[in-house]
Amino acid sequence: MMTRPPNKGFSALEFAMVMLLFMTFTGLVMLYGRGARGKARESNCLSNVKQMAIASAVYASDNDGFYPRAEPVVAIMPYTKNYQVFRCPAAPKKPQPEPQEEPYCETVEDCTPCCGLPATRVPPHQVDYLFVPGLCADDRPDTMLAYDDAPDRHTSKSFNMVRLDGSARRLPAAQWPGPPEQIKEAPDEE
């Protein structure tokens, strides 16, 4: 009669080696996955500034070539239709301010039916971009229109900006222009 060899299983050394390999691969995936997630956020931010440039250009074409001067986010909101365009995905969550007099809505479509607010209301704590005031379509095409409000928010220590001609770029944090008042003064409105 034949006897079967005993069923062995893993030895402790084999199990330890498999676990070591598993932990090594997991660590590598987590390390490189974090960088990929940061790059994806940078790309999404670049897309946001591009969308704001398109909305601003459409606004300017409807307003005799003048870009929004005061409260540009409020002015271009009807052209964007989404508050999330004004939020950088890499920005830390800003604390919610104290209760406001008027509630805000998530999208333009939801705003008027639910609470009767004008569809252009945007909570200021949800805007992560700066706009250069007083621009018109006659300005040079390479004039900066909008950019990140923090120069080193992204993992590559850069900021995203868009020019008047609609071209969007990522620049190193050392080239951050500062607050928009230092770039171009808004002309006096009569």
Residue pairs with C-beta under 8 A, 6 or more apart in sequence:
10 18
35 155
38 90
38 154
38 155
38 156
39 155
39 156
41 88
41 89
41 90
41 154
41 155
42 90
42 154
42 155
42 156
42 158
42 160
42 170
44 89
45 88
45 89
45 90
45 148
45 154
45 160
46 160
46 168
46 169
46 170
47 168
48 84
48 85
48 86
48 87
48 88
48 89
48 129
48 160
49 129
49 146
49 147
49 148
49 160
49 161
49 162
49 168
50 162
50 166
50 168
51 80
51 85
52 76
52 80
52 85
52 86
52 129
52 145
52 146
52 162
53 145
53 146
53 162
53 163
53 164
53 166
53 168
54 79
54 166
55 76
55 79
55 80
55 85
56 67
56 68
56 72
56 76
56 79
56 131
56 145
56 146
57 166
58 79
59 67
59 68
59 75
59 76
59 79
60 66
60 67
60 136
60 137
61 137
65 136
65 137
65 138
66 135
66 136
66 137
67 134
67 135
67 136
67 137
67 145
67 164
68 74
68 75
68 76
68 131
69 133
69 134
69 186
69 187
69 189
70 133
70 186
72 131
72 133
72 146
73 86
73 122
73 127
73 131
74 120
74 121
74 122
75 120
77 83
77 108
77 119
77 120
77 121
77 122
78 108
78 119
78 120
80 86
81 107
81 108
81 109
82 107
82 108
83 106
83 107
83 122
83 123
83 126
86 122
86 126
86 127
86 128
86 129
87 126
87 127
87 128
88 128
88 129
88 148
88 150
88 153
88 160
90 153
90 154
90 155
91 128
91 150
91 153
94 125
94 126
95 125
96 125
97 125
100 123
102 115
102 117
102 121
103 115
103 117
104 111
104 117
104 121
104 122
104 123
105 111
105 114
105 115
105 117
105 121
108 119
111 117
111 118
111 119
111 121
112 118
112 119
127 149
128 148
128 149
128 150
129 146
129 147
129 148
129 149
130 146
130 147
130 148
130 149
130 179
130 180
131 145
131 146
131 180
132 143
132 144
132 145
132 146
132 180
132 183
132 184
133 180
133 181
133 184
133 185
133 186
134 184
134 185
134 186
134 187
135 143
135 145
135 164
135 184
137 164
139 164
140 164
141 163
141 164
141 165
142 163
142 164
142 165
143 163
143 164
143 184
144 161
144 162
144 163
144 164
144 177
144 183
145 162
145 163
145 164
146 161
146 162
147 159
147 160
147 161
147 162
147 176
147 177
148 154
148 159
148 160
148 161
148 176
150 159
151 159
151 173
151 176
152 158
152 159
152 173
153 159
154 160
154 170
156 170
157 172
157 173
158 170
158 171
158 172
158 173
159 170
159 171
159 173
159 175
159 176
160 168
160 169
160 170
160 171
161 168
161 169
161 171
162 168
162 169
163 169
177 183
